[in-house]
Amino acid sequence: MSGQSWKTLYDSTELYWEKDWDKCVALLEEALPLAAIDMNPKSRNYMVLMNDLGLAYLESGNYTQAKDLFVDLVQLKKDLLGINSAEYAASLVNLAGIYADLGEYDQAESLYLESISNYKVSLGDQHPDYATAVQHLGQLYEAQARYTQAEALYLNAINIRKFAIGSFHPNYASSLFSLGRLYRKIGDYEKSKAFFEEALSIYEKSYGQLHPSYTNATGEMGVLMQSMGQYTLAEAYLTQTLNLRRNIYGNQHRQVAEAQNN
């Protein structure tokens, strides 16, 4: 089978990315062995395929498969590129995310800290990839209710991203969203609202309303309005979230079920 076959499969994932992770998994599982025939399995292009399949496993809830793939990928990048490679650090971040989802927080923290140290050496502490690792560590601390540490990391990520990629970039909005969620959890509702509103505005301008990031933000805003006792606004945000997710995913998706529960 020609090399174009695996490439066609890989390119097709763009249609389903962030919309149908199971479809992405199926396409990439078919593409990977074909690519191994057509290229060196130790090449950067092959590692990109491995990485994307690992992400698709992670997003579809196949944590064991994702973990096994990223463990292999981390070792491969360590052997081929060295521990000071930014590409190696990127795989550490992905593997840490899996450990975090599995509740293995100590392992996740260790990998995030290693990736942050790596990025600081390889790219500098004002680089967007450094900010991404910092933000992920903040999310880990938030999940552990280590809110003071999480807040400091989120603020650091916001400052780096504002100057590195600009205040209209969706990744900047992601940092605002994370900090808004944290403030909601600790009861600082006015701050939470301000960060959510800014994130929503950026997401809408960047993606439009039919995008998972926008609907995540409307969903969180609905929960915040409930906490503030503004039930009419809460209902409006949560209804909007449900309707948008139905348009994005269809009626049977877990994100739609989550919105219905809210």
CYANA upper distance limits for C-alpha pairs under 8 A (distance plus 0.5 A):
  1 MET  CA      5 SER  CA      7.29
  1 MET  CA     34 LEU  CA      8.00
  2 SER  CA      6 TRP  CA      8.23
  2 SER  CA     38 ASP  CA      7.99
  3 GLY  CA      7 LYS  CA      7.01
  3 GLY  CA     34 LEU  CA      7.89
  3 GLY  CA     35 ALA  CA      7.27
  3 GLY  CA     38 ASP  CA      6.07
  4 GLN  CA      8 THR  CA      6.37
  5 SER  CA      9 LEU  CA      6.84
  5 SER  CA     31 ALA  CA      8.13
  5 SER  CA     34 LEU  CA      8.15
  6 TRP  CA     10 TYR  CA      6.59
  6 TRP  CA     30 GLU  CA      8.08
  6 TRP  CA     31 ALA  CA      4.98
  6 TRP  CA     32 LEU  CA      7.67
  6 TRP  CA     34 LEU  CA      6.18
  6 TRP  CA     35 ALA  CA      6.24
  7 LYS  CA     11 ASP  CA      6.44
  7 LYS  CA     31 ALA  CA      7.82
  7 LYS  CA     35 ALA  CA      8.45
  8 THR  CA     12 SER  CA      6.61
  9 LEU  CA     13 THR  CA      7.39
  9 LEU  CA     27 LEU  CA      6.14
  9 LEU  CA     28 LEU  CA      7.43
  9 LEU  CA     30 GLU  CA      8.03
  9 LEU  CA     31 ALA  CA      6.33
 10 TYR  CA     14 GLU  CA      8.33
 10 TYR  CA     27 LEU  CA      7.21
 10 TYR  CA     28 LEU  CA      6.72
 10 TYR  CA     31 ALA  CA      6.86
 10 TYR  CA     49 LEU  CA      8.32
 12 SER  CA     16 TYR  CA      8.02
 12 SER  CA     27 LEU  CA      8.07
 13 THR  CA     17 TRP  CA      6.34
 13 THR  CA     23 LYS  CA      8.19
 13 THR  CA     24 CYS  CA      5.79
 13 THR  CA     27 LEU  CA      7.22
 13 THR  CA     28 LEU  CA      8.16
 16 TYR  CA     20 ASP  CA      5.57
 16 TYR  CA     21 TRP  CA      7.37
 16 TYR  CA     23 LYS  CA      7.28
 16 TYR  CA     24 CYS  CA      6.75
 17 TRP  CA     21 TRP  CA      6.97
 17 TRP  CA     24 CYS  CA      7.10
 18 GLU  CA    212 PRO  CA      7.83
 19 LYS  CA    248 ILE  CA      7.36
 19 LYS  CA    249 TYR  CA      6.64
 20 ASP  CA     24 CYS  CA      7.05
 20 ASP  CA    249 TYR  CA      7.92
 21 TRP  CA     25 VAL  CA      6.66
 21 TRP  CA     56 ALA  CA      6.19
 21 TRP  CA     57 TYR  CA      8.17
 21 TRP  CA     59 GLU  CA      6.94
 21 TRP  CA     60 SER  CA      5.88
 22 ASP  CA     26 ALA  CA      6.80
 22 ASP  CA     56 ALA  CA      8.00
 22 ASP  CA     60 SER  CA      6.60
 23 LYS  CA     27 LEU  CA      6.76
 24 CYS  CA     28 LEU  CA      6.59
 24 CYS  CA     53 LEU  CA      8.24
 24 CYS  CA     56 ALA  CA      6.78
 25 VAL  CA     29 GLU  CA      6.40
 25 VAL  CA     53 LEU  CA      6.70
 25 VAL  CA     56 ALA  CA      6.13
 25 VAL  CA     57 TYR  CA      6.91
 26 ALA  CA     30 GLU  CA      6.83
 27 LEU  CA     31 ALA  CA      6.64
 28 LEU  CA     32 LEU  CA      6.41
 28 LEU  CA     49 LEU  CA      7.78
 28 LEU  CA     52 ASP  CA      8.27
 28 LEU  CA     53 LEU  CA      6.27
 29 GLU  CA     33 PRO  CA      7.91
 29 GLU  CA     53 LEU  CA      7.66
 30 GLU  CA     34 LEU  CA      7.55
 31 ALA  CA     35 ALA  CA      6.57
 32 LEU  CA     36 ALA  CA      6.78
 32 LEU  CA     46 TYR  CA      8.26
 32 LEU  CA     49 LEU  CA      7.12
 32 LEU  CA     50 MET  CA      7.84
 33 PRO  CA     37 ILE  CA      7.18
 34 LEU  CA     38 ASP  CA      7.04
 35 ALA  CA     39 MET  CA      6.37
 35 ALA  CA     41 PRO  CA      8.37
 35 ALA  CA     46 TYR  CA      7.47
 36 ALA  CA     40 ASN  CA      6.91
 36 ALA  CA     41 PRO  CA      5.86
 36 ALA  CA     46 TYR  CA      7.81
 39 MET  CA     43 SER  CA      7.77
 39 MET  CA     46 TYR  CA      7.80
 40 ASN  CA     46 TYR  CA      7.69
 41 PRO  CA     46 TYR  CA      6.07
 41 PRO  CA     47 MET  CA      7.98
 42 LYS  CA     46 TYR  CA      7.11
 42 LYS  CA     47 MET  CA      7.49
 42 LYS  CA     76 LEU  CA      7.92
 42 LYS  CA     80 LEU  CA      8.39
 43 SER  CA     47 MET  CA      6.91
 44 ARG  CA     48 VAL  CA      6.76
 45 ASN  CA     49 LEU  CA      7.08
 46 TYR  CA     50 MET  CA      6.86
 47 MET  CA     51 ASN  CA      6.52
 47 MET  CA     73 LEU  CA      7.52
 48 VAL  CA     52 ASP  CA      6.70
 49 LEU  CA     53 LEU  CA      6.68
 50 MET  CA     54 GLY  CA      6.63
 50 MET  CA     69 LEU  CA      7.58
 50 MET  CA     70 PHE  CA      8.44
 50 MET  CA     73 LEU  CA      7.64
 51 ASN  CA     55 LEU  CA      6.76
 51 ASN  CA     69 LEU  CA      8.47
 51 ASN  CA     70 PHE  CA      7.67
 51 ASN  CA     73 LEU  CA      7.87
 51 ASN  CA     91 SER  CA      8.21
 52 ASP  CA     56 ALA  CA      6.63
 53 LEU  CA     57 TYR  CA      6.61
 53 LEU  CA     66 ALA  CA      8.29
 54 GLY  CA     58 LEU  CA      6.67
 54 GLY  CA     65 GLN  CA      7.98
 54 GLY  CA     66 ALA  CA      5.18
 54 GLY  CA     67 LYS  CA      8.11
 54 GLY  CA     69 LEU  CA      6.43
 54 GLY  CA     70 PHE  CA      6.81
 55 LEU  CA     59 GLU  CA      6.63
 55 LEU  CA     66 ALA  CA      7.48
 55 LEU  CA     94 ASN  CA      8.18
 56 ALA  CA     60 SER  CA      6.55
 56 ALA  CA     66 ALA  CA      8.48
 57 TYR  CA     61 GLY  CA      6.73
 57 TYR  CA     62 ASN  CA      5.33
 57 TYR  CA     63 TYR  CA      7.05
 57 TYR  CA     65 GLN  CA      7.00
 57 TYR  CA     66 ALA  CA      5.60
 58 LEU  CA     62 ASN  CA      6.09
 58 LEU  CA     63 TYR  CA      5.98
 58 LEU  CA     66 ALA  CA      5.98
 58 LEU  CA     98 ILE  CA      7.45
 62 ASN  CA     66 ALA  CA      6.66
 63 TYR  CA     67 LYS  CA      6.39
 63 TYR  CA     98 ILE  CA      7.05
 63 TYR  CA    102 LEU  CA      8.00
 64 THR  CA     68 ASP  CA      6.69
 65 GLN  CA     69 LEU  CA      6.67
 66 ALA  CA     70 PHE  CA      6.63
 66 ALA  CA     98 ILE  CA      7.80
 67 LYS  CA     71 VAL  CA      6.52
 67 LYS  CA     95 LEU  CA      6.99
 67 LYS  CA     98 ILE  CA      6.76
 67 LYS  CA     99 TYR  CA      8.29
 68 ASP  CA     72 ASP  CA      6.88
 69 LEU  CA     73 LEU  CA      6.67
 70 PHE  CA     74 VAL  CA      6.39
 70 PHE  CA     91 SER  CA      7.31
 70 PHE  CA     94 ASN  CA      7.76
 70 PHE  CA     95 LEU  CA      6.21
 71 VAL  CA     75 GLN  CA      6.84
 71 VAL  CA     95 LEU  CA      7.46
 72 ASP  CA     76 LEU  CA      6.62
 73 LEU  CA     77 LYS  CA      6.59
 73 LEU  CA     91 SER  CA      7.54
 74 VAL  CA     78 LYS  CA      6.52
 74 VAL  CA     88 TYR  CA      6.84
 74 VAL  CA     91 SER  CA      6.20
 74 VAL  CA     92 LEU  CA      7.05
 75 GLN  CA     79 ASP  CA      6.66
 76 LEU  CA     80 LEU  CA      6.61
 77 LYS  CA     81 LEU  CA      5.74
 77 LYS  CA     82 GLY  CA      7.21
 77 LYS  CA     87 GLU  CA      7.79
 77 LYS  CA     88 TYR  CA      5.91
 78 LYS  CA     82 GLY  CA      5.11
 78 LYS  CA     83 ILE  CA      5.94
 78 LYS  CA     88 TYR  CA      6.70
 81 LEU  CA     85 SER  CA      6.40
 81 LEU  CA     87 GLU  CA      8.35
 81 LEU  CA     88 TYR  CA      7.61
 82 GLY  CA     88 TYR  CA      7.76
 83 ILE  CA     88 TYR  CA      6.84
 83 ILE  CA     89 ALA  CA      8.16
 83 ILE  CA    118 ASN  CA      8.01
 84 ASN  CA     88 TYR  CA      7.82
 84 ASN  CA     89 ALA  CA      8.24
 84 ASN  CA    118 ASN  CA      6.26
 84 ASN  CA    121 VAL  CA      7.85
 84 ASN  CA    122 SER  CA      6.80
 85 SER  CA     89 ALA  CA      7.01
 85 SER  CA    118 ASN  CA      7.88
 85 SER  CA    122 SER  CA      7.10
 86 ALA  CA     90 ALA  CA      6.76
 86 ALA  CA    118 ASN  CA      7.40
 86 ALA  CA    119 TYR  CA      6.57
 86 ALA  CA    122 SER  CA      6.57
 86 ALA  CA    123 LEU  CA      7.75
 87 GLU  CA     91 SER  CA      7.11
 88 TYR  CA     92 LEU  CA      6.93
 89 ALA  CA     93 VAL  CA      6.87
 89 ALA  CA    114 GLU  CA      8.14
 89 ALA  CA    115 SER  CA      5.20
 89 ALA  CA    116 ILE  CA      8.27
 89 ALA  CA    118 ASN  CA      6.71
 89 ALA  CA    119 TYR  CA      7.26
 90 ALA  CA     94 ASN  CA      7.00
 90 ALA  CA    115 SER  CA      7.70
 91 SER  CA     95 LEU  CA      6.62
 92 LEU  CA     96 ALA  CA      6.47
 92 LEU  CA    111 LEU  CA      6.27
 92 LEU  CA    112 TYR  CA      7.38
 92 LEU  CA    114 GLU  CA      8.22
 92 LEU  CA    115 SER  CA      6.51
 93 VAL  CA     97 GLY  CA      6.74
 93 VAL  CA    111 LEU  CA      7.26
 93 VAL  CA    112 TYR  CA      6.34
 93 VAL  CA    115 SER  CA      6.88
 93 VAL  CA    133 ALA  CA      6.97
 93 VAL  CA    136 HIS  CA      8.34
 94 ASN  CA     98 ILE  CA      7.14
 95 LEU  CA     99 TYR  CA      6.99
 95 LEU  CA    108 ALA  CA      8.14
 95 LEU  CA    111 LEU  CA      8.14
 96 ALA  CA    100 ALA  CA      6.63
 96 ALA  CA    107 GLN  CA      7.60
 96 ALA  CA    108 ALA  CA      4.75
 96 ALA  CA    109 GLU  CA      7.63
 96 ALA  CA    111 LEU  CA      6.01
 96 ALA  CA    112 TYR  CA      6.64
 97 GLY  CA    101 ASP  CA      6.72
 97 GLY  CA    108 ALA  CA      7.16
 97 GLY  CA    136 HIS  CA      8.22
 98 ILE  CA    102 LEU  CA      6.71
 98 ILE  CA    108 ALA  CA      8.26
 99 TYR  CA    103 GLY  CA      6.72
 99 TYR  CA    104 GLU  CA      5.47
 99 TYR  CA    105 TYR  CA      7.06
 99 TYR  CA    107 GLN  CA      7.00
 99 TYR  CA    108 ALA  CA      5.69
100 ALA  CA    104 GLU  CA      6.06
100 ALA  CA    105 TYR  CA      5.86
100 ALA  CA    107 GLN  CA      8.48
100 ALA  CA    108 ALA  CA      5.95
100 ALA  CA    140 LEU  CA      7.16
104 GLU  CA    108 ALA  CA      6.82
105 TYR  CA    109 GLU  CA      6.47
105 TYR  CA    140 LEU  CA      7.84
106 ASP  CA    110 SER  CA      6.74
107 GLN  CA    111 LEU  CA      6.92
108 ALA  CA    112 TYR  CA      6.68
108 ALA  CA    140 LEU  CA      8.38
109 GLU  CA    113 LEU  CA      6.59
109 GLU  CA    137 LEU  CA      7.36
109 GLU  CA    140 LEU  CA      7.90
110 SER  CA    114 GLU  CA      6.72
111 LEU  CA    115 SER  CA      6.63
112 TYR  CA    116 ILE  CA      6.65
112 TYR  CA    133 ALA  CA      6.96
112 TYR  CA    134 VAL  CA      8.33
112 TYR  CA    136 HIS  CA      8.03
112 TYR  CA    137 LEU  CA      6.56
113 LEU  CA    117 SER  CA      6.69
113 LEU  CA    137 LEU  CA      8.24
114 GLU  CA    118 ASN  CA      6.61
115 SER  CA    119 TYR  CA      6.57
115 SER  CA    133 ALA  CA      7.30
116 ILE  CA    120 LYS  CA      6.63
116 ILE  CA    130 TYR  CA      6.61
116 ILE  CA    133 ALA  CA      6.43
116 ILE  CA    134 VAL  CA      7.22
117 SER  CA    121 VAL  CA      7.04
118 ASN  CA    122 SER  CA      6.53
119 TYR  CA    123 LEU  CA      5.69
119 TYR  CA    124 GLY  CA      6.68
119 TYR  CA    125 ASP  CA      7.58
119 TYR  CA    129 ASP  CA      7.71
119 TYR  CA    130 TYR  CA      5.99
120 LYS  CA    124 GLY  CA      4.77
120 LYS  CA    125 ASP  CA      5.36
120 LYS  CA    130 TYR  CA      7.24
123 LEU  CA    127 HIS  CA      6.64
123 LEU  CA    130 TYR  CA      7.99
124 GLY  CA    130 TYR  CA      7.82
125 ASP  CA    130 TYR  CA      6.37
125 ASP  CA    131 ALA  CA      8.10
126 GLN  CA    130 TYR  CA      7.33
126 GLN  CA    131 ALA  CA      7.76
126 GLN  CA    160 ILE  CA      6.03
126 GLN  CA    164 ALA  CA      7.43
127 HIS  CA    131 ALA  CA      6.97
127 HIS  CA    160 ILE  CA      7.65
127 HIS  CA    161 ARG  CA      8.47
127 HIS  CA    164 ALA  CA      7.08
128 PRO  CA    132 THR  CA      6.74
128 PRO  CA    160 ILE  CA      7.49
128 PRO  CA    161 ARG  CA      6.56
128 PRO  CA    164 ALA  CA      6.80
128 PRO  CA    165 ILE  CA      7.75
129 ASP  CA    133 ALA  CA      6.94
130 TYR  CA    134 VAL  CA      6.78
131 ALA  CA    135 GLN  CA      6.57
131 ALA  CA    156 ASN  CA      8.00
131 ALA  CA    157 ALA  CA      5.26
131 ALA  CA    158 ILE  CA      8.43
131 ALA  CA    160 ILE  CA      6.76
131 ALA  CA    161 ARG  CA      7.21
132 THR  CA    136 HIS  CA      6.75
132 THR  CA    157 ALA  CA      7.61
133 ALA  CA    137 LEU  CA      6.79
134 VAL  CA    138 GLY  CA      6.78
134 VAL  CA    153 LEU  CA      6.44
134 VAL  CA    154 TYR  CA      7.91
134 VAL  CA    156 ASN  CA      8.13
134 VAL  CA    157 ALA  CA      6.74
135 GLN  CA    139 GLN  CA      6.80
135 GLN  CA    153 LEU  CA      6.71
135 GLN  CA    154 TYR  CA      6.18
135 GLN  CA    157 ALA  CA      6.34
135 GLN  CA    175 SER  CA      7.52
136 HIS  CA    140 LEU  CA      6.81
137 LEU  CA    141 TYR  CA      6.80
137 LEU  CA    150 ALA  CA      8.02
137 LEU  CA    153 LEU  CA      7.91
138 GLY  CA    142 GLU  CA      6.57
138 GLY  CA    149 GLN  CA      7.56
138 GLY  CA    150 ALA  CA      4.70
138 GLY  CA    151 GLU  CA      7.58
138 GLY  CA    152 ALA  CA      8.43
138 GLY  CA    153 LEU  CA      5.80
138 GLY  CA    154 TYR  CA      6.54
139 GLN  CA    143 ALA  CA      6.68
139 GLN  CA    150 ALA  CA      7.17
139 GLN  CA    178 SER  CA      8.04
140 LEU  CA    144 GLN  CA      6.98
140 LEU  CA    150 ALA  CA      8.33
141 TYR  CA    145 ALA  CA      6.70
141 TYR  CA    146 ARG  CA      5.39
141 TYR  CA    147 TYR  CA      7.14
141 TYR  CA    149 GLN  CA      7.19
141 TYR  CA    150 ALA  CA      5.79
142 GLU  CA    146 ARG  CA      6.02
142 GLU  CA    147 TYR  CA      5.98
142 GLU  CA    150 ALA  CA      6.02
142 GLU  CA    182 LEU  CA      7.48
146 ARG  CA    150 ALA  CA      6.71
147 TYR  CA    151 GLU  CA      6.43
147 TYR  CA    182 LEU  CA      7.73
147 TYR  CA    186 ILE  CA      8.48
148 THR  CA    152 ALA  CA      6.94
149 GLN  CA    153 LEU  CA      6.89
150 ALA  CA    154 TYR  CA      6.65
151 GLU  CA    155 LEU  CA      6.64
151 GLU  CA    179 LEU  CA      7.23
151 GLU  CA    182 LEU  CA      7.90
152 ALA  CA    156 ASN  CA      6.72
153 LEU  CA    157 ALA  CA      6.69
154 TYR  CA    158 ILE  CA      6.63
154 TYR  CA    175 SER  CA      6.78
154 TYR  CA    176 LEU  CA      8.46
154 TYR  CA    178 SER  CA      7.69
154 TYR  CA    179 LEU  CA      6.57
155 LEU  CA    159 ASN  CA      6.74
155 LEU  CA    179 LEU  CA      8.15
156 ASN  CA    160 ILE  CA      6.75
157 ALA  CA    161 ARG  CA      6.50
157 ALA  CA    175 SER  CA      7.08
158 ILE  CA    162 LYS  CA      6.42
158 ILE  CA    172 TYR  CA      6.80
158 ILE  CA    175 SER  CA      6.18
158 ILE  CA    176 LEU  CA      7.38
159 ASN  CA    163 PHE  CA      7.14
160 ILE  CA    164 ALA  CA      6.41
161 ARG  CA    165 ILE  CA      5.87
161 ARG  CA    166 GLY  CA      6.96
161 ARG  CA    167 SER  CA      8.04
161 ARG  CA    171 ASN  CA      7.97
161 ARG  CA    172 TYR  CA      6.08
162 LYS  CA    166 GLY  CA      5.11
162 LYS  CA    167 SER  CA      5.47
162 LYS  CA    172 TYR  CA      6.88
163 PHE  CA    167 SER  CA      8.17
165 ILE  CA    169 HIS  CA      6.88
165 ILE  CA    172 TYR  CA      8.00
166 GLY  CA    172 TYR  CA      7.74
167 SER  CA    172 TYR  CA      6.58
167 SER  CA    173 ALA  CA      8.20
168 PHE  CA    172 TYR  CA      7.50
168 PHE  CA    173 ALA  CA      7.97
168 PHE  CA    202 ILE  CA      6.25
168 PHE  CA    206 SER  CA      8.31
169 HIS  CA    173 ALA  CA      7.02
169 HIS  CA    202 ILE  CA      7.48
169 HIS  CA    206 SER  CA      7.76
170 PRO  CA    174 SER  CA      6.66
170 PRO  CA    199 ALA  CA      8.46
170 PRO  CA    202 ILE  CA      6.81
170 PRO  CA    203 TYR  CA      6.39
170 PRO  CA    206 SER  CA      6.97
171 ASN  CA    175 SER  CA      7.13
172 TYR  CA    176 LEU  CA      7.02
173 ALA  CA    177 PHE  CA      6.53
173 ALA  CA    198 GLU  CA      7.82
173 ALA  CA    199 ALA  CA      5.03
173 ALA  CA    200 LEU  CA      8.20
173 ALA  CA    202 ILE  CA      6.69
173 ALA  CA    203 TYR  CA      7.37
174 SER  CA    178 SER  CA      6.73
174 SER  CA    199 ALA  CA      7.47
175 SER  CA    179 LEU  CA      6.80
176 LEU  CA    180 GLY  CA      6.56
176 LEU  CA    195 PHE  CA      5.89
176 LEU  CA    196 PHE  CA      7.38
176 LEU  CA    198 GLU  CA      7.91
176 LEU  CA    199 ALA  CA      6.36
177 PHE  CA    181 ARG  CA      6.69
177 PHE  CA    195 PHE  CA      6.75
177 PHE  CA    196 PHE  CA      6.09
177 PHE  CA    199 ALA  CA      6.27
177 PHE  CA    217 ALA  CA      7.47
178 SER  CA    182 LEU  CA      6.80
179 LEU  CA    183 TYR  CA      6.73
179 LEU  CA    192 SER  CA      7.79
179 LEU  CA    195 PHE  CA      7.56
180 GLY  CA    184 ARG  CA      6.76
180 GLY  CA    191 LYS  CA      7.37
180 GLY  CA    192 SER  CA      4.57
180 GLY  CA    193 LYS  CA      7.27
180 GLY  CA    194 ALA  CA      8.05
180 GLY  CA    195 PHE  CA      5.50
180 GLY  CA    196 PHE  CA      6.10
181 ARG  CA    185 LYS  CA      6.86
181 ARG  CA    192 SER  CA      6.95
181 ARG  CA    196 PHE  CA      8.41
181 ARG  CA    220 GLU  CA      7.71
182 LEU  CA    186 ILE  CA      6.97
182 LEU  CA    192 SER  CA      8.06
183 TYR  CA    187 GLY  CA      6.59
183 TYR  CA    188 ASP  CA      5.47
183 TYR  CA    189 TYR  CA      6.93
183 TYR  CA    191 LYS  CA      7.02
183 TYR  CA    192 SER  CA      5.54
184 ARG  CA    188 ASP  CA      6.23
184 ARG  CA    189 TYR  CA      5.87
184 ARG  CA    192 SER  CA      5.89
184 ARG  CA    224 LEU  CA      6.95
188 ASP  CA    192 SER  CA      6.78
189 TYR  CA    193 LYS  CA      6.54
189 TYR  CA    224 LEU  CA      7.66
189 TYR  CA    228 MET  CA      7.63
190 GLU  CA    194 ALA  CA      6.85
191 LYS  CA    195 PHE  CA      6.88
192 SER  CA    196 PHE  CA      6.65
192 SER  CA    224 LEU  CA      8.36
193 LYS  CA    197 GLU  CA      6.54
193 LYS  CA    221 MET  CA      7.73
193 LYS  CA    224 LEU  CA      7.94
194 ALA  CA    198 GLU  CA      6.82
195 PHE  CA    199 ALA  CA      6.64
196 PHE  CA    200 LEU  CA      6.51
196 PHE  CA    217 ALA  CA      7.10
196 PHE  CA    220 GLU  CA      8.45
196 PHE  CA    221 MET  CA      7.13
197 GLU  CA    201 SER  CA      6.75
198 GLU  CA    202 ILE  CA      6.89
199 ALA  CA    203 TYR  CA      6.60
199 ALA  CA    217 ALA  CA      7.87
200 LEU  CA    204 GLU  CA      6.55
200 LEU  CA    214 TYR  CA      6.69
200 LEU  CA    217 ALA  CA      6.68
200 LEU  CA    218 THR  CA      7.83
201 SER  CA    205 LYS  CA      6.81
202 ILE  CA    206 SER  CA      6.47
203 TYR  CA    207 TYR  CA      6.11
203 TYR  CA    208 GLY  CA      7.21
203 TYR  CA    209 GLN  CA      8.16
203 TYR  CA    213 SER  CA      7.34
203 TYR  CA    214 TYR  CA      6.07
204 GLU  CA    208 GLY  CA      4.77
204 GLU  CA    209 GLN  CA      5.98
204 GLU  CA    214 TYR  CA      7.05
207 TYR  CA    211 HIS  CA      6.74
207 TYR  CA    214 TYR  CA      8.25
208 GLY  CA    214 TYR  CA      8.09
209 GLN  CA    214 TYR  CA      6.28
209 GLN  CA    215 THR  CA      7.67
209 GLN  CA    244 LEU  CA      7.85
210 LEU  CA    214 TYR  CA      7.68
210 LEU  CA    215 THR  CA      8.00
210 LEU  CA    244 LEU  CA      6.54
210 LEU  CA    245 ARG  CA      8.11
210 LEU  CA    247 ASN  CA      7.87
210 LEU  CA    248 ILE  CA      6.72
211 HIS  CA    215 THR  CA      6.94
211 HIS  CA    248 ILE  CA      7.65
212 PRO  CA    216 ASN  CA      6.51
212 PRO  CA    245 ARG  CA      8.08
212 PRO  CA    248 ILE  CA      8.41
213 SER  CA    217 ALA  CA      6.84
214 TYR  CA    218 THR  CA      6.84
215 THR  CA    219 GLY  CA      6.48
215 THR  CA    241 THR  CA      5.80
215 THR  CA    244 LEU  CA      7.31
215 THR  CA    245 ARG  CA      7.43
216 ASN  CA    220 GLU  CA      6.74
216 ASN  CA    241 THR  CA      8.15
217 ALA  CA    221 MET  CA      6.57
218 THR  CA    222 GLY  CA      6.65
218 THR  CA    237 TYR  CA      6.14
218 THR  CA    238 LEU  CA      7.42
218 THR  CA    240 GLN  CA      7.91
218 THR  CA    241 THR  CA      6.39
219 GLY  CA    223 VAL  CA      6.95
219 GLY  CA    237 TYR  CA      6.97
219 GLY  CA    238 LEU  CA      6.11
219 GLY  CA    241 THR  CA      6.16
219 GLY  CA    259 ALA  CA      7.87
220 GLU  CA    224 LEU  CA      6.63
221 MET  CA    225 MET  CA      6.64
221 MET  CA    234 ALA  CA      7.83
221 MET  CA    237 TYR  CA      7.17
222 GLY  CA    226 GLN  CA      6.85
222 GLY  CA    233 LEU  CA      7.61
222 GLY  CA    234 ALA  CA      4.74
222 GLY  CA    235 GLU  CA      7.26
222 GLY  CA    236 ALA  CA      8.01
222 GLY  CA    237 TYR  CA      5.34
222 GLY  CA    238 LEU  CA      5.72
223 VAL  CA    227 SER  CA      6.88
223 VAL  CA    234 ALA  CA      7.07
223 VAL  CA    238 LEU  CA      8.32
223 VAL  CA    262 ASN  CA      8.36
224 LEU  CA    228 MET  CA      6.77
224 LEU  CA    234 ALA  CA      7.99
225 MET  CA    229 GLY  CA      6.67
225 MET  CA    230 GLN  CA      5.54
225 MET  CA    231 TYR  CA      6.93
225 MET  CA    233 LEU  CA      6.84
225 MET  CA    234 ALA  CA      5.30
226 GLN  CA    230 GLN  CA      6.24
226 GLN  CA    231 TYR  CA      5.99
226 GLN  CA    234 ALA  CA      5.95
230 GLN  CA    234 ALA  CA      6.66
231 TYR  CA    235 GLU  CA      6.54
232 THR  CA    236 ALA  CA      6.85
233 LEU  CA    237 TYR  CA      6.73
234 ALA  CA    238 LEU  CA      6.60
235 GLU  CA    239 THR  CA      6.38
236 ALA  CA    240 GLN  CA      6.59
237 TYR  CA    241 THR  CA      6.65
238 LEU  CA    242 LEU  CA      6.73
238 LEU  CA    259 ALA  CA      7.42
238 LEU  CA    262 ASN  CA      7.45
239 THR  CA    243 ASN  CA      6.70
240 GLN  CA    244 LEU  CA      6.54
241 THR  CA    245 ARG  CA      6.58
241 THR  CA    259 ALA  CA      7.10
242 LEU  CA    246 ARG  CA      6.69
242 LEU  CA    256 VAL  CA      6.61
242 LEU  CA    259 ALA  CA      5.69
242 LEU  CA    260 GLN  CA      6.97
243 ASN  CA    247 ASN  CA      6.91
244 LEU  CA    248 ILE  CA      6.73
245 ARG  CA    249 TYR  CA      6.21
245 ARG  CA    250 GLY  CA      7.69
245 ARG  CA    255 GLN  CA      7.35
245 ARG  CA    256 VAL  CA      6.24
245 ARG  CA    259 ALA  CA      8.47
246 ARG  CA    250 GLY  CA      5.11
246 ARG  CA    251 ASN  CA      5.87
246 ARG  CA    256 VAL  CA      6.65
249 TYR  CA    253 HIS  CA      6.45
249 TYR  CA    255 GLN  CA      8.32
249 TYR  CA    256 VAL  CA      7.97
250 GLY  CA    256 VAL  CA      8.19
251 ASN  CA    256 VAL  CA      6.81
252 GLN  CA    256 VAL  CA      7.38
252 GLN  CA    257 ALA  CA      7.88
253 HIS  CA    257 ALA  CA      7.08
254 ARG  CA    258 GLU  CA      6.64
255 GLN  CA    259 ALA  CA      6.76
256 VAL  CA    260 GLN  CA      6.70
257 ALA  CA    261 ASN  CA      6.78
258 GLU  CA    262 ASN  CA      6.99
